[in-house]
């Protein structure tokens, strides 16, 4: 299995995605992670093994406990691959910039099309009606 498929398969499970979210702030022991889920400790251990084998977390033996930490590098590869599809679609900043350009263009065109009513040479200026 290639790296992208392995990472995608590992993060396909919502429990594993939640574990990654927990580990993004600080390393945690297996017990600390398991305490946050309503599933058995062996089930959490299986999820941690999948994440470890996919290269998304690493573990370190500290006394009787295993401490897990996030290894975001392989997620970056998946994000870069996904970015190939996302960047083709204009984002909100690009859409808002295009809207701003169109608003300025419309204002300019209106100003050029309408006579300046304050100009002394305009046929319907206020000075002519006074």
QUIZIJO-V772467 format. One record per pair of residues at least 6 apart in sequence whose ideal C-beta (glycine too) atoms are under 8 Angstrom apart, sorted by the first residue. I is the first residue (numbers start at 1). J is the second residue. If there is no record, write none. Layout:
I/J + I/J
This chain:
1/9 + 3/55 + 3/74 + 3/77 + 4/77 + 4/78 + 4/81 + 6/53 + 6/54 + 6/55 + 7/54 + 7/55 + 7/56 + 7/74 + 7/75 + 7/77 + 7/78 + 8/78 + 9/54 + 10/16 + 10/50 + 10/51 + 10/53 + 10/54 + 10/56 + 11/17 + 11/20 + 11/56 + 11/75 + 11/78 + 13/47 + 13/50 + 15/37 + 15/39 + 15/43 + 15/44 + 15/47 + 16/47 + 16/50 + 16/51 + 18/36 + 18/37 + 19/33 + 19/44 + 19/47 + 19/48 + 19/51 + 19/57 + 19/68 + 20/51 + 20/56 + 20/57 + 20/70 + 20/75 + 22/28 + 22/33 + 22/36 + 23/33 + 23/57 + 23/68 + 23/69 + 23/70 + 24/70 + 24/72 + 27/60 + 27/67 + 27/68 + 27/69 + 27/70 + 28/67 + 28/68 + 29/62 + 29/65 + 29/66 + 29/67 + 29/68 + 30/41 + 30/44 + 30/45 + 30/48 + 30/59 + 30/65 + 30/66 + 30/67 + 30/68 + 31/41 + 31/65 + 33/44 + 33/48 + 33/68 + 34/41 + 34/44 + 34/45 + 37/43 + 37/44 + 48/57 + 48/59 + 48/68 + 51/57 + 51/68 + 52/58 + 52/59 + 52/68 + 54/74 + 55/71 + 55/73 + 55/74 + 56/70 + 56/71 + 56/72 + 56/74 + 56/75 + 57/68 + 57/69 + 57/70 + 57/71 + 58/68 + 58/69 + 58/71 + 59/66 + 59/67 + 59/68 + 59/69 + 60/66 + 60/67 + 60/69 + 90/98 + 115/122 + 115/123 + 115/124 + 116/122 + 117/124 + 117/125 + 117/126 + 118/125 + 118/126 + 119/125 + 120/127 + 122/128
